[in-house]
Amino acid sequence: MAIQEARTETALDDPADPSRRRLLAGLLTAYTASLIPWALAQPAPQADRGAFAALSAILVGRPSLDAAQATRTYDALVTDDAHFPTDVQALLTLINQRHIDPLQLQATLDSEHSPLASLPRRIMSAWVLGVVGSSEGARCVAYESALNAVIVADVLKPPTYAYGSYGSWTAKPV
Amino acid sequence: MAALASADIVVIGAGIVGALVARRLAQQGASVLILEAGPRLDRGRIVAAFRHSPFKGNWMAPYPPSPWAPHPIYVPRDNGYLKQAGPYPYPAEYIRAVGGTTWHWAAQAWRLVPNDMRIKSLYGVGVDWPLSYEELDPWYQEAEEILGVAGADNTGSPRQKPFPMKPVAEPWAMHRVRERLAGVYPVVANTVARNSRGYDGRPACVGNNSCQPICPINAQYLGINAVEAAEAAGAKVIPNAVVYRIEHDVQGRIAAVHYYAPDKSEHRVTGKTFILAANGIESPKLLLLSASSKYPNGLANRSGAVGRHLMDHPSTSLTFYADEEIWLGRGPQSPSSINTLRDGAFRSQHAPYRLDFTNISQVLNVTNDLIKEGVYGAAFAKQLRWRAARQINVKNVLEVLPNPDNRITLSSEKDAMGIPKPEAHYAIDAYTRRGAEVSKADFARIAELMGGTGLRYSAEGSFANNQHITGTLSMGNDPATSVVDAFGRSHDHENLFVCGTGVMPTAATMNSTLTAVALALRTAEHILPAKQAVVANAAGDREAGLA
């Protein structure tokens, strides 16, 4: 399973492995590879999931993503939208071709009235909030491991988890 | 009709107020039956429901209503239970379940300030209460000792005896706010039913920062603690008992109440004394539902005041970035506030207010903002940390004056049990709006003192609601203008008492639960004096006789 291996040290530290490089290389260019260098090291037996991993990494700006969470998240997003895999490939290709900075991506899609404009927010919501879908269709796919919790984990606990012993919060946080 | 049940005291509503009245009366030896429309809940399941909810910002999400006892839900969409007649929306939230709405309160357990109870005499607005702060003081104390209240002495509310506990340890963020506002605004510890040490078998707070929607560890007092204490004292709770009618006899005394079980089977419960404690919306609803040929406008409603004078605490707010990292979200959610604007001669002109600083983690709000703004890539984590470390929110908690046009009535729509839904008629008047306007200068000054940037005021004319449902069953001395007397007894029915925030004739600026509990304990004493009081009185009588 491609993305699961992203967590292993070998995979992360060995981007030059040619047998692996070939597998995901088709999805990326030098530009997107520069955003997520680890991705070149990943075998991608399923191109759709590989593309999702690559686009996710670009959007959330993280060097690695949890494989089990990626599987759960991807499956949930596909359940909501059968075109999701195709759209992910299309957006990744767009970013590859036009070297779009992640910070400019939404504005670019919006200004061009792109049919892909809703895609980044859906993927971001899934990873950073742990929420897939909206309104009555919304469901939680992650909480403690949603990236908004992970990113501040050195300072805060997710609500409902104990911060520490009584009064530990009186100290300067960082 | 199912088997008849009976008790000396029948309480309608197993929230914190109903349960504490039940507890006190059961301790005096009365047989007490509590009827609760909603189900029993389990703390662990509530915690799990929150963690699995896709709507973490919606504190009602872990409390889905039961089909037979619905309560208002607005996310992801309005379930249409509390009908809105306007002109201003009143999207009240409450929980119909054993334990009631304090399952997800912030444990703010404030006393009023003495002048809150005399605003007509002092400032020419609102009404005076039929009792004084001094009369209420011992009942506040009893309530604070039951709940386990931690507080500071410098909040403007005098007291005769010390708090049961010292204030909860101050989060670093509030420490910095206090230091930087010093000399301009005194920032003080909030008065809370949250343990700053082990108290009554419950642990000290460990900063889960989820006081709303649920304290996972029982460090803050909840209605369920009151229910369990009532049961330990001998009271019996019947959950899923949806009372739909209060029955009177020919003399106008209450004879029985009727409830539906979830299967809509009908049950009748008789008693000697009845206590209505179903909250500021459900209690007036039930009185209006119980109209009869003798009382065509509903029970306890000679004055026509049942359901009227609906009040709450609207808030406007300012959100901004401080010029230093303070990291809200460490420790309890609502630790500190500014209390100096709760009272003053200005009350003749505009609403008073408390200024409240949140310590709720800003991570969720900031995340939503960043997604909305399209901040992707490496900038996301950087911005999330920067903003979550610096974002501050201060809100006002404004007084609303009693206005008969703000009211709860019966809707023409019915719920799944065929019971009319409540309907809210609400407006926010110029007095409250002027208070909000004045407070903007405080918001700006606070931001300035914190080196604030990125100032975001809440939308002009838009008020958030605080779910402090007050005033629909106001107490007073005049049966022509009030629903109950100073002891909570209905002017119209000798054996019907009302307890809860609804009996408060004015809303003041403080969360209303502690005042409702104090008044209810006073009601309980009036119904059945505590044994030690009886003994003391008996001793007094003997001495008098000897003299």
Interface residues (C-beta under 8 A of the other chain):
Chain A: L35 I58 L59 V60 G61 R62 D101 P102 L103 L105 Q106 A107 D110 P120 R121 M124 S125 V128 L129 V131 V132 G133 S134 S135 E136 A138 R139 C140 Y143 E144 L147 N148 A149 I151 V152 V155 L156 K157 P159 T160 Y161 A162 Y163 G164 S165 Y166 G167 S168 W169 T170 A171 K172 P173 V174
Chain B: V47 F50 R51 H52 S53 P54 F55 K56 P76 R77 A169 E170 P171 W172 H175 S196 R197 A204 C205 V206 G207 N208 N209 S210 I214 P216 I217 E325 I326 W327 G329 R330 G331 I360 S361 V363 L364 V366 T367 N368 L370 I371 E373 G374 V375 Y376 G377 A378 A379 F380 A381 L384 R385 A388 A389
